[in-house]
């Protein structure tokens, strides 16, 4: 399928698909049509792009995704290493959540303080 069709099926932009192709995350075959060369993507690239999108949403970098897709699929990663990879990513996510909770607490306290100051200044003016 051509890149436009792949973009429609995946919801990704053509630029993103081209970038993933340059990174080696997805593959395509060159196809000649007259004097023009087109990239022909096999149907399984739809699923592969869905896996890349899912991996990104789970916090994996594109390089991590590329490595995992290359090794995980061909069975060259033992179960213990798979678990180690997952545990590492879980630890990273847990740390990010902790940091976000700190930011949320700070902003909530800051908002409360500003609200109180605003209410106090309005009360002082109307008294």
N, C-alpha and C positions, 0 to 999 in steps of 0.2 A: 504494500500500500504506500501511497505517496505521503509526504510529510503533512500535508493539509488534512488528509483523512485521519492520520494518526493523531494530530492535534485535536481534531473534533472528538475522536473517541476517548481521548484521555483528559481533555480539558486543559492541556498544557499548551504553551505558546510554541510556535515553530522555533523561535530562538532558544527556548529551554531545551527542546528536543535536539537541536543542533549542538548545543553545549554538552548535553549528556552523551551525544555521539562522539564528540571530540575527546571527552574524558574516557571513552571506552566503556561506558555503562550500557550502551545499547549498540546494536549493529544494524547495518543496512548494506545492500548491494547496489552498486552503480548500475543504472539501466540507461541505455542509449535510446533516444527517440529522435530520429533525424539528426540534427547537429547538436542537440541538447543532451546533457547528461542529468539524469534524475536519480535520487536516492530512493530505493525500494525497500521498505521496512517489512519484515515478515510479521504475520499476525501475532506471534508470541511476544512481540515488543509491547503490545498493549498491556499485557499482564506484567511484564518486566517494569514498565513505567509506573504501573500501579504499586508495585513493590518498592520502587525508589521513592515515590511520593509518601507511602506509608513509613518507610524508614526515616525519611526526613521529619515527618510529623512526630516520630518517636524520639527524635533528638540525635539521630546518627548523622555524621557528616557524609558528604558525597564520597570522600575517600574511604571511609569506613564501610559504606554501603557497597562500593566497588569491590573492596577486599572480601567482604562477606559473601557477596554474590558469586565471586570467582571461586572461593574455596568451599563455601557451605554447600553449594549445589553439586559439586563433584565429589562430595563426601570426604574431602581431605582434612576436615576439622573433626577431631574426636569429640565425643559427647562432653567430656570434662572441660574442654576448651570452649565449647559452645556455651556451657553454663557459666564459665568464667567471663565470657564476653557479655552475656546477659546481666550477670551480677555487677559488672563494672558499669554498664550503662544505667542500671537501677540505682547504683550509688551516686552517679552523676545527677540523675534526675532528682533523687532525694535531696542532694545538696542544693540544687537549683530551687526546689520547692521551699527549702528552709530560708534561702536568701530572699525569695519572693515574699514569704510570710513576714520577714523582718521589714522589708520595704512597705508591705501593706500595713503593718502595725505603726510604723513611723508616720506614714501618710494619714492614717486614721487619726492618730494623736495630733498631728499638725492641723488637720481639718477641724478637729474638735476645739483646739486652742484658738484658731482663727475665728470660728463661729462664736466662741465665748467672748473674745475680744470685741467682735462686732456687736454682739448683743449688749455688752457692757457700755460701749461707746454710744449706742443708741439710747440706752437707759439714762446715761449721764446727760445727754443732749435734751431729752424730753423732760427731765426733772427740773 
